[in-house]
Amino acid sequence: MLGHAISERAVKYLSSTIKMRLWSLHPQYLDRLGLVALWREALLAQAVLHGKTRGYRNHPQLDRFKAHAAPLAAISLYLKDIHSEAMARGYSFDKSKIEPAQQPVALTVTTGQIKYEWKHLLAKLKVRSPLIYQQWQTIELPEVHPIFSVCPGKVESWERQ
């Protein structure tokens, strides 16, 4: 299911120790552990939005999806781009877990949020994946996940700082 380089046990450990993070950043910047964790968290978000789980229902990271007119389509398209990044890296994430999106969707994210997430991700990469950190550290304003368009503003109100 996960392709190479990370075990199911490691993924379960990560899921139990990492708070939900649905990155606004493009998934290309994530290291292996980050991409796998994002996949699992986005699948969990999809289950929450479908009403299939009790956990995480009021998690602030879900607010922007819940606030959208088509939240299920939004999370589906979010997952599809994560899947595309995983496939480009040679991982074998199970695409059948993504519910079909019935309409095109676009979300916005503020420049302040992107800067906040970028700083947060670089701090993680510096410790966890120094080579990837070195690759990305000079970027000031990274690309965002394809479902988002950037608008001026501060850190989003749903972000727990």
N, C-alpha and C positions, 0 to 999 in steps of 0.2 A: 504494500500500500504506500509506504513512504519513500520507496526508491532506496537509494544507497545512503550510507554515511550517518544515519541516526536510527536508534532502536525505538521500538514502541515504549519500552520502559523509560527511556530518556524523555520522550514526548509526554508521557503521563506525569513524570516528575515535574517537567516544565509547566504543564498546565496546572498543577497543584500549587506551584510556588510563585507563579507570575500572575499579577493582576491583569485583567482584560485590557488589551491595548489594540484598538482598531486604527492602525496608522493611517494618517492622511498622506504620508509620504509614499512615493512610488516604491513598490516592493523590491525593485532592483537593488536598493540600498541595504536591505536586510541580509544578515549572515544566515547560514544554514539554520541555526536554532531559531532565529527570529522569524524566518519565513515559515517554518513548520509551526511555530507557536501562533503566528498570525492566521494560518490556515485553520487551525483548531479553534481559535477564538472566534473567527468569522463564521465557522460552522455552528458554533454554540450560539452566536448572535442570530443566525438564521433560525435555529430551533426556538429561541426565545420569541422572535417576531412571529413565528408560526404558532405560538402558544403550546409548544411541545415540551417545555421544561419550566420548572418553577424558579430555578436559580437565575441570577443575573437580570431578572425582569426590570429592575429599576437602576441598572448600572448606567452611570452618566455617559459612557462611551456609546451607548445605544441611542441617546437622545436625538442626534442628528438624523439617524435612520428613521426613528419613530416619528419625527416631525415632518418627514417627507410625505407627499401625497400618495406615493407608492412605495412604502417601506420594504415590502418583500422583493419587489423588482430591484430596489437600490442595493439590498444586501446580496442578491443574486449576481448582479453585475460587478459588485465589489469582489465577490468570490471568484468570478470568471477571470478577472485580471490577476488575481493571486495565482490561480491555476496556470495561467499562461506563463507567468514568471517561473513557476516551479517546473513546468515542462521544458522551458528554455534552458534550465539548469540540469535537465536530465532526471528530475524526480518524477515519481509516478503517483501523484495525488489523484484520488478517485473523483473524476468529474461528475459521476452520476449522483454524488451527494449534493450537488448544487441544484436547487429548485429553479425551474425555468423562469426567466424574466419575461413578463408579458408586454413591457413597454420600455422605451428608452428613458434613462434617468440621468439627471445631473445634480450634483450637490455642490455647495460652495464651502470653502474653508478660508480662514483669514491668514494674512501674512504672519500675524503674531503667533497663530497656532502652528504654522509650518516652522517658524523659527524655534518655538518651544520644543516641538517634537524632534527637530533636527539636533538640537543641543542634547536632548534626552537620549536619542539614538546614538550619537557620537560617544557619549559617556559610556553607554553599554558596550559599544564596539571596541572602545579603547581597552577595556578590561577583557572582554570575551573573545574578540577577534582582531588583534592588533594589525594584521596585514590589511584587513578590510577597512579598518579605521584609517590607516595611512592612505589608502586609495581614495577615500571620500573626504578627509579632513579639510581640504582646501576649498570645498564647495560652500558658498555662503547661503544661497537659497536653492535648495534641491527641487527636483521635479516632484510633482504630486501624483498620487494614485490617479489613473485615468478617469475615474468617475467624478473627480473634483475639478472645479475651476477656482482660481484664487481671487480673493477680493481683499481690499485693505481692511485692517482691523487688528484688534488686540487678541490675546489668547482667548479661545472660545469659553463661554460661560460654563459649559459642561466639563471642562478640563479640571481635574483635581491636581492642584499644584502643591 
